[in-house]
C-alpha cells in the first residue's frame, strides 16, 4: 500500500505500517509545516492515499475541489496509542482493499467510504 501520512499521523504508527510492508511517505519527516493544500497536491502528484486526522481535508476535497490523489482516509477517532492508529489502518485495508478514488472516514465502530468524482489529480 502506498500512502502519504499527514503530519498529525503518529510516527510510531508509521513505523508499524512500514514493518507491515507499506510504502509510507511522512510529511513530518520530509516537509513538516506545509499547508493542507500542499499536502493534497503532493498526494495527487505522487498518487498516494492520504492518512490523516485532519477534518479540513473533507472541506478541501469536496467543497474547494482540491485534488485528492489516489484517495483520503480520515481517522475520526482519538487513538489510545500510536499503535492503535496503525491497527485501524491495517483493519481498514483488510475490509476495504481498494481505497483508490475513495474518501474514507474511520471511527472505532464504522468505516464510511465515498467514491470521489474523477477529475484532475484522481
Residue, then its C-alpha position, 0 to 999 in steps of 0.5 A: x500500500x502506498x500512502x502519504x501520512x499527514x503530519x498529525x499521523x503518529x510516527x510510531x504508527x508509521x513505523x508499524x505500517x512500514x514493518x507491515x510492508x507499506x510504502x509510507x511517505x511522512x510529511x513530518x519527516x520530509x516537509x513538516x509545516x506545509x499547508x493542507x493544500x500542499x499536502x493534497x497536491x503532493x498526494x495527487x502528484x505522487x498518487x498516494x492515499x492520504x492518512x490523516x486526522x485532519x477534518x479540513x481535508x473533507x472541506x478541501x476535497x469536496x467543497x474547494x475541489x482540491x485534488x485528492x490523489x489516489x484517495x483520503x482516509x480520515x481517522x475520526x477517532x482519538x487513538x489510545x496509542x500510536x499503535x492503535x492508529x496503525x491497527x485501524x489502518x491495517x483493519x481498514x485495508x483488510x475490509x476495504x482493499x481498494x481505497x483508490x478514488x475513495x474518501x474514507x472516514x474511520x471511527x472505532x465502530x464504522x468505516x464510511x467510504x465515498x467514491x470521489x468524482x474523477x477529475x484532475x489529480x484522481 
